[in-house]
């Protein structure tokens, strides 16, 4: 499993309200439900791993290798 890391995690943004956080959770859940088998290819993995959000070029954390990797391809 990989986790998306993008500019939204930079500290320049204000704290999310409870309502904004819930709205974000619902939006991510809807996007993940559209294609539950969506896979991405990472620079460190020979095969694909499931991820509902990552895009090509995103830096993500690879739990298999405990290191950062770049998404090089997306398989819808």
Number of C-alpha atoms within 10 A of each C-alpha: 10 20 15 16 14 11 8 8 9 9 8 8 9 7 9 10 9 9 9 11 12 12 12 13 12 12 12 13 13 12 13 15 12 10 12 12 14 18 19 24 20 25 14 14 14 8 10 14 18 16 21 24 17 22 16 13 12 16 20 20 18 20 11 10 10 8 10 16 19 19 19 14 16 19 12 10
